[in-house]
Amino acid sequence: MNVDDLVAIDVHTHAEVSSKGHSSLDEDLHDASSAYFKVEGKRKPTLEETAAYYRERKMAAVIFTVDAESATGTAPVPNEEVAEAAAANADVLIPFASIDPFRGKAGVRQARRLVEEYGVRGFKFHPSIQGFFPNDRAIAYDLYEVIEETGTIALFHTGQTGIGAGVPGGGGIRLKYSNPLHVDDVAADFPHLKIILAHPSFPWQDEALAVATHKPGVHIDLSGWSPKYFPPQLVQYANTLLKDKVLFGSDFPVLTPDRWLADFDKLTIKDEVKPKILKENAARLLGLTTP
């Protein structure tokens, strides 16, 4: 991957469908999330289509599935398939994986194998969908040990989720699990773990800013929201205290980078900060450039 040739690095994109047409969300949740995000364009691009989409825009993309099989009963897009597609499109795709924390020791072994054999660079957790508190030592800490040891990244969904929005009972998905203060415990207990708090963390934006300001290893990605809706304090911190720790993310395919970037251009972000958010911070965190 030639970072110098890239316009941006999108640290938050989803592998929505496997090569066999299997989706990691059931149709009710899938359709509800499409309505919530007012999705434009194809909702279930293949991995190859995603690579072509980003290549056309001279961007790179971190891509992952979400493994919440214990809670939802739906198997994820295979991590191995995502990693293999990234290897075949290494000029634009960066593989992350997702492991259901309830897989226990088998999940821990899988995490190590995905790093060592498939070159996975990070792991996506969605506490609300997976149904766990990130600071639950009995459930998740063995996984974090492997992630910290291998120098990979733990990316946590934080705040409200569009998954389940509008479905009776929210589809059984509970928002409480995604308060970023739970991740503060993780950052304290694993001081060398590289962490990304995904999304503007509504209704806990101030908590996310506090954690990222206090813990050196914690970063924030800006995915899942059009920048025109960003809370003012998020814009303020992105411009100042957190200018080296805030990352561009779209949430593709539910929110396209085209739409995100068009709205981002209208924010009052300092000229010297924009390239940090769009590319430089992610390139450094992902190990794509020399620190």
Rosetta blueprint (number, residue, H / E / L):
1 M L
2 N L
3 V H
4 D H
5 D H
6 L L
7 V L
8 A E
9 I E
10 D E
11 V E
12 H E
13 T E
14 H E
15 A L
16 E L
17 V E
18 S L
19 S L
20 K L
21 G L
22 H L
23 S E
24 S L
25 L L
26 D L
27 E H
28 D H
29 L H
30 H H
31 D H
32 A H
33 S H
34 S H
35 A H
36 Y H
37 F H
38 K L
39 V L
40 E L
41 G L
42 K L
43 R L
44 K L
45 P L
46 T L
47 L H
48 E H
49 E H
50 T H
51 A H
52 A H
53 Y H
54 Y H
55 R H
56 E H
57 R L
58 K L
59 M E
60 A E
61 A E
62 V E
63 I E
64 F E
65 T L
66 V L
67 D L
68 A L
69 E H
70 S H
71 A H
72 T H
73 G L
74 T L
75 A L
76 P L
77 V L
78 P L
79 N H
80 E H
81 E H
82 V H
83 A H
84 E H
85 A H
86 A H
87 A H
88 A H
89 N L
90 A L
91 D L
92 V L
93 L E
94 I E
95 P E
96 F L
97 A E
98 S L
99 I L
100 D L
101 P H
102 F H
103 R H
104 G H
105 K H
106 A H
107 G H
108 V H
109 R H
110 Q H
111 A H
112 R H
113 R H
114 L H
115 V H
116 E H
117 E H
118 Y H
119 G L
120 V L
121 R L
122 G E
123 F E
124 K E
125 F E
126 H L
127 P H
128 S H
129 I H
130 Q H
131 G L
132 F L
133 F L
134 P L
135 N L
136 D L
137 R H
138 A H
139 I H
140 A H
141 Y H
142 D H
143 L H
144 Y H
145 E H
146 V H
147 I H
148 E H
149 E H
150 T H
151 G L
152 T L
153 I E
154 A E
155 L E
156 F E
157 H E
158 T L
159 G L
160 Q L
161 T L
162 G L
163 I L
164 G L
165 A L
166 G L
167 V L
168 P H
169 G H
170 G H
171 G H
172 G H
173 I L
174 R L
175 L H
176 K H
177 Y H
178 S H
179 N L
180 P L
181 L H
182 H H
183 V H
184 D H
185 D H
186 V H
187 A H
188 A H
189 D H
190 F L
191 P L
192 H L
193 L L
194 K E
195 I E
196 I E
197 L E
198 A E
199 H L
200 P L
201 S L
202 F L
203 P L
204 W L
205 Q H
206 D H
207 E H
208 A H
209 L H
210 A H
211 V H
212 A H
213 T H
214 H H
215 K L
216 P L
217 G L
218 V E
219 H E
220 I E
221 D E
222 L L
223 S L
224 G L
225 W L
226 S L
227 P H
228 K H
229 Y H
230 F L
231 P L
232 P H
233 Q H
234 L H
235 V H
236 Q H
237 Y H
238 A H
239 N H
240 T L
241 L L
242 L L
243 K L
244 D L
245 K L
246 V E
247 L E
248 F L
249 G L
250 S L
251 D L
252 F E
253 P L
254 V L
255 L L
256 T L
257 P H
258 D H
259 R H
260 W H
261 L H
262 A H
263 D H
264 F H
265 D L
266 K L
267 L L
268 T L
269 I L
270 K L
271 D L
272 E L
273 V L
274 K H
275 P H
276 K H
277 I H
278 L H
279 K H
280 E H
281 N H
282 A H
283 A H
284 R H
285 L H
286 L L
287 G L
288 L L
289 T L
290 T L
291 P L
